[in-house]
């Protein structure tokens, strides 16, 4: 046996010896061998003796190769495992077989008893001793123990077979039952290619030397030409035969895409997710449909919107793209859900108002005192031209021009009993419908109309009995107080669409048991100081009581005043002297109250008008006595109104055909105005001029100007035949008047050509009053 | 609720000068219309395009803003479109008697 070292050196030779038959391919093998050896690390192949020695030769340690690195240290890789001497079987560690080259090289290695087990049952040999389980095909094999069984004739195939099976069996019995620990470690870094750079840093140690070399080389090149030291000589290099080869690839499909990011697109992508969350938490009860809409329209993946913006940007958008644009593309949206959603209602509301604004635009413009712009697109026919000319030629005397009418099917045939403006929203009008005739017990109606929609009320409230009086609260503008013919008082909250009243006085024990003729919200001093004012609801009714209502959970009232009949008091005073006093109190009936009004400045003082024509001036702090009594009317006093400009003056009208102007302290009226012999139902001071007021007879509406004449009204407007006017209301900021009649219509009139002096005429009123006083 | 919506729609359709109304869903497919099929499809398609552009314009200027209503006034009529995320309401009204 040759020495191990010699063995290795002669490995190639031995190969040739043993395998003469394969001479032809040996060179290839050589190369293979060489190639397999020309790796970074070394292979510790164990040299296998050629002679058919016993296996013991194989067992000897075969450190034939010694690897020395630059510094001369021995860096020979050590084998992983050392087989026990005498072990019968050699295991083949196949983890780093790298394919046929290795196998072939091993095949031809000289060995006595070497038979090559089929190296493809890799998975079988996963014994715990193997520390390298990487089955990489790295060619270099760091450590492997290759005990190969060379298939020779000496060894019958059966033997090999048996061995293999045995080995296998071993694995199956033991290996499957025990826990296998597999340790994964890194191999050392295997460098396939190392090309160190040729540039050196200026700061390196040997930079100087390198610079020197570079300079010398540069000089050399310079001196090369014509220098005898250097001679040109040609060399021939091998040029390989070239061959052209064609390659064809699949055709490249080109697609044009474009994208445009709009500002809102980016905003949605950023904030869409956040808004998503807040929307979902804020409206958890919204139907799933709308939520999914929100999700899909604000999802972070905006591929559809990208497509959409493209189609918007490029004007050549196909109809297909159209469908995916902009808004959410949830096709599964139920049409019925859309139609029932709140948003739909809102949009319809706005839409209706827009349409009506188109229709009523000139009228509304006149109401709001805007210049009426002529429609330039309208077709001008000769007839319209005639109309216009007529308009211009009309008389310039003060008249009322009808602008529009608030009416709808619901209100047809009903009598309007009262009207009130909302204190906060001057466009909102509440109208109460109820019969004056006590015997007529048709259910009443309250409608809240908006100026923007004269064809349908915004709110409709059905009441059990006729409505007699309405008032909006000033402090809480959504509260509407309604007085009815059966004495109940109800408060409606108009902000919601709820059709039911919020509070009713029907359960109150002290409620009115006869018709409530007027309700009013008034501020009352609650505390000792004058600043503490609370708004309370006052009512006057036909049972002769004036009550003040408090709204807590339910309406509860406090009696402010009882309207005692003055006549009976006088009688009693006379008879009091007699001994009738001892017979006890005589029950006397109370005077039915018809109307009242609170003083504009000092709201604790109020005037109440009664059915026998007496006007009582009372104070809310004194519930026993009247401050004053004015009894100059002969019929029921239907309306009392303080003058908004002069705190001492008030007007009263009654069914005795007269309107009387009073000063607070005088028991006789200053002026008594009668124009026709008809009952006066309603009066109201003009909010604009101190000397102007309006009055309603049964068939006429009159506007009086005290400055102009105290005998005749300035404007007299006749109602349509068969129609009785019942209620009057001045518009607060414009010079329009609303008149309600008994056919269910509220007509809005504009006062035209009405000239009053400058300012609000307070001085004029003063002078009139003083002159009237002087005459008395 | 649904009956009120129906009533409101009927009132709108009965107002003076109103030619017709179309309600479409978000994709421009008409849900309900008072016009014939051809006209409905035409209005829905054309106005959808327009509203998308208008909405894009409004939101480009201020992404927190959104388009709610669009009115197109022409010589003969006015087209009003009420917008929401989920639907469109189109009303056509003639302006002169």
Boltz contact constraints between the chains, C-beta under 6 A:
constraints:
  - contact:
      token1: [A, 262]
      token2: [B, 60]
      max_distance: 6.0
  - contact:
      token1: [A, 263]
      token2: [B, 60]
      max_distance: 6.0
  - contact:
      token1: [A, 263]
      token2: [B, 63]
      max_distance: 6.0
  - contact:
      token1: [A, 264]
      token2: [B, 59]
      max_distance: 6.0
  - contact:
      token1: [A, 264]
      token2: [B, 60]
      max_distance: 6.0
  - contact:
      token1: [A, 264]
      token2: [B, 63]
      max_distance: 6.0
  - contact:
      token1: [A, 267]
      token2: [B, 63]
      max_distance: 6.0
  - contact:
      token1: [A, 293]
      token2: [B, 86]
      max_distance: 6.0
  - contact:
      token1: [A, 312]
      token2: [B, 56]
      max_distance: 6.0
  - contact:
      token1: [A, 323]
      token2: [B, 27]
      max_distance: 6.0
  - contact:
      token1: [A, 325]
      token2: [B, 52]
      max_distance: 6.0
  - contact:
      token1: [A, 326]
      token2: [B, 52]
      max_distance: 6.0
  - contact:
      token1: [A, 327]
      token2: [B, 26]
      max_distance: 6.0
  - contact:
      token1: [A, 327]
      token2: [B, 85]
      max_distance: 6.0
  - contact:
      token1: [A, 328]
      token2: [B, 26]
      max_distance: 6.0
  - contact:
      token1: [A, 333]
      token2: [B, 25]
      max_distance: 6.0
  - contact:
      token1: [A, 335]
      token2: [B, 31]
      max_distance: 6.0
  - contact:
      token1: [A, 338]
      token2: [B, 86]
      max_distance: 6.0
  - contact:
      token1: [A, 338]
      token2: [B, 87]
      max_distance: 6.0
  - contact:
      token1: [A, 339]
      token2: [B, 5]
      max_distance: 6.0
  - contact:
      token1: [A, 340]
      token2: [B, 1]
      max_distance: 6.0
  - contact:
      token1: [A, 340]
      token2: [B, 2]
      max_distance: 6.0
  - contact:
      token1: [A, 343]
      token2: [B, 84]
      max_distance: 6.0
  - contact:
      token1: [A, 345]
      token2: [B, 5]
      max_distance: 6.0
  - contact:
      token1: [A, 347]
      token2: [B, 82]
      max_distance: 6.0
  - contact:
      token1: [A, 347]
      token2: [B, 89]
      max_distance: 6.0
  - contact:
      token1: [A, 348]
      token2: [B, 8]
      max_distance: 6.0
  - contact:
      token1: [A, 350]
      token2: [B, 82]
      max_distance: 6.0
  - contact:
      token1: [A, 351]
      token2: [B, 82]
      max_distance: 6.0
  - contact:
      token1: [A, 351]
      token2: [B, 89]
      max_distance: 6.0
  - contact:
      token1: [A, 351]
      token2: [B, 91]
      max_distance: 6.0
  - contact:
      token1: [A, 352]
      token2: [B, 12]
      max_distance: 6.0
  - contact:
      token1: [A, 354]
      token2: [B, 80]
      max_distance: 6.0
  - contact:
      token1: [A, 355]
      token2: [B, 15]
      max_distance: 6.0
  - contact:
      token1: [A, 355]
      token2: [B, 93]
      max_distance: 6.0
  - contact:
      token1: [A, 358]
      token2: [B, 93]
      max_distance: 6.0
  - contact:
      token1: [A, 359]
      token2: [B, 16]
      max_distance: 6.0
  - contact:
      token1: [A, 377]
      token2: [B, 75]
      max_distance: 6.0
  - contact:
      token1: [A, 378]
      token2: [B, 96]
      max_distance: 6.0
  - contact:
      token1: [A, 456]
      token2: [B, 11]
      max_distance: 6.0
